[in-house]
């Protein structure tokens, strides 16, 4: 939903805590949701390695991913490598991308 709420991301380099535990993420941030359908996150000065990014749109600015009684997100969510939707969160391995000498551009599609 362009322009509504905040975008939140978490960057992980290990399974522990993935996808939601902010305290175990390497980095996380909330930014105003852009008016367009694109936003560019940058991760300067990260060492080469394997990482995963999770993103969600916090529509009501409560700084948490709202879920229904079955644990299904009620706000748009996504993860690096756009893994196929399954029951429950995606696997860490399905979301891995390699950060190396080449510039990376990931497109993460948020889904409801």
Steps between C-alpha positions, in 0.01 A plus 500: 500500500704800379542783750331326794682419825862391516720248325700284737792276416725259684833370368619158621808289436388195701185293550478589866222757535397498135260645390359708788733533798638853482745433782682237290506698174821668388310811404143624491324823426161665455459759225198689373323302230577663165229648282625279216513121496880498534741563784877452498669364812878510503737293710839672470809357666359152553758223474461253216284205589149359490208708623122503514271804508143500625269795437150591607277803474387618841169651390392618845843611632493270804853368429395137474373269229129454563371144457160334521412230754662236276830690487453614139626855440234767451755746363704471179816289544792385287848352513809498284485264203115516514446141619172332411223540753467209741323446830724677745807715443739427212813299566825682558666306217231605248572868573883500495691731272876540471663834557831514318705732278214541254233763561171337598150612436220301657137551422275394784131480427270556795196276510188503712 
